[in-house]
Amino acid sequence: MVDWMKASAPVPYDEALLFMEQRAAAIRAGTAPELVWLLEHPALYTAGTSARPEDLLCPDRFPVHASGRGGQYTYHGPGQRVAYVMMDLERRGRDVRRFVHDLERWVSLALARFGVVAEPRADRVGLWVVRPDGREEKIAALGIRVRRWVSFHGVAVNVHPTLEHFSGIVPCGLPQHGVTSLRALGNPASLAEVDAALREAFAEVFAAPDPGP
């Protein structure tokens, strides 16, 4: 069984990090089940382990947090659905590459429920949509960390955030690509509707883990 939890108010980033680390340790100890945590953050930037200082264009605009996840700079804020995924990869085959692929497929299937074709790319992380003029824009970011074969961090889906806030960074270090959202694509989906789609699609992608001995 995988638990689901949804925050009723934006969660400060440091509080989220502490919670994830504690929950991941409990999963490893066998005292808590796997968890998908749905939340929003107040407006902030996060720096992954590959973040380059020059990609932080407006360092005083929002708080900047070192995240410990893979990747570079990204923005989190209201209107963006963050899904932190704490799962036991030891019982799911110890295959991080497959897990990342499954996360991408999960979000892609959820977005397909809104008529959005969102696809991964071999040369860059996240999920991308192709605009009518051929431009590719990111609609979902992905970054995880694995400690003792338990994952934390996860995905962030742009539902209706303020896209201009991404201009304070070079998102994911890719200046040639933009960002988009469901609302920018003409879809008025709410966070609650996206949550329901994520939950339905999750069941299609992630089977129950091996219960072990």
Buried (B, 14 or more C-beta within 10 A) or exposed (E): EBEEEBBEEBBEBEEBBEBBBEBBBBBBEEEBBBBBBBBBBBBBBBBBEBBEEEBBEEEEBBBBBEBBBBBBBBBBBBBBBBBBBBBBBBBBEEEEEEBBEBBBBBBBBBBEBBEBEBBBEEEEBBBBBEEEEEEBBBBBBBBBBBEEBBBBBBBBBBBBBEBEBBBBBBBBBBEEBBBBBBBBBEBEBEBEBBBBBBBEBBEEBBEEBEEEE
